[in-house]
Amino acid sequence: MLYNLARNPSFKGSNGSGSRVYGLIASRLSDLIDDVRRVEVEKDDKRELLTLRVSGRDGTFHNARALSDGTLRFLALAALELDPEFKGVLYLEEPENGIHPARVPAILSLLQDIATDVNEAIDPDNPIRQVIVNTHSPAVVAQVPEDSLLLAETINVQKNHKSFDKVSFRCLAGTWRTELPGTRVISKGKLISYLSSVALKTPEDWTVATADNPPRRVIDRAEVQMALFGADR
């Protein structure tokens, strides 16, 4: 798929050699692994074989079989993000699997780039896509945009003299989702308890939220920082 994408003449800026596409993939992969300089797909016409290869600073290439599952998943997602033909819904279970905790922001940024930018017009560079992930990781929950977060929980329902469990989704207060009829809001206690084990930046690194710079991530919420770090923060 990556080989065909690199040689797709309809891809904006493609020069036919694939160098631009491979360069974009390598740049994205460097967000995950510091020691990445080149990505390429080597074609063996005699054996009718395509081999994905990645090289580091020393110029040594490593075939895909030598890469971790997390790295391969990241590469596949990076290719999807560039593919103008990819449309629809992408569902990913626990995207943090195989990813170093310090690199979780890189995978979340990539997933957000795959999804349609609702602030831009739909066109070949902004196709209709939706990304849905599920996670049990507080590090992921803390860093997703506030209006993208839904908490799933099981509730018991009584109907027609029968009792059964069903899933219920809750959102954060103050987001556009609360304007929808029947929306349930996450309680502060549930949110704080779920994030209490997150390792966060030091207070000196925090960005103070203002009217011109509203909090975007869950962890930027004033009530979350207050509960985790105390009133002096």
Phi, psi and omega in degrees: 000315180295321179299315180292322179297319182296333182253013180284112183294341180278349179288128185303123177085003181294137178252009178086339181269344181088357186298323181293313181297313180298324178295319178295320179295317180297319179297317179293319181294332179293341174292335182265319182232120183300319186272064176230126179240323182218147172229135179207162173244116181270130181256128176249097183296324183295316181264001182051056186229138174247131182234121176281130183226146179230135179240155178253200183298326183280359177082359179282129179269142177238130179289163183304326183296342180269355182269154180287161178300320180296321179293318179296320178296319180297318178299316180298318179293322178297322178293319178299321181298326181276339188286112181291345181273346182280119178221165177106210186250133174248122177248128184229127180269124176047072184297343181282350181298131179077005181249133176299139182308326180290344182258005178303319177302329181293316180290324179292321177297319179297316180296323178292326179288331177293320183292155178299135173278107185289350179268358180240158178291149176287125177203181182303334178271354179218066183290167180284111180217147172229139179242126178238127177233153168240150184206155171244010186269119175301328180296324178287312181303320183295331191254354178285154175302145184305315185281358177265351187269131171230131177263122179265133177216155179269130177234153179265134183236137176252124180209132179053043178064020177238149180245132178209159178262146175214163180275142178230140181250136177239152180236174178278142176295146177090357177263168183298338182295332181291346178281348181279140181300138176077008181291136177257142184256142177291133175287149181301322181297317179296318182294314182296316182295328181286333184259001189296340182262008183285135172273121187242175177295161175287159181304329182294338182266355184287148173260124182287128180283135177227179178297326179276346181226069185292152178296138180249320181272158179301318185293343179280351181298137183300319182291331178289312180296323179297315183289324183278327190238352177096164185295335183287353179271000000 
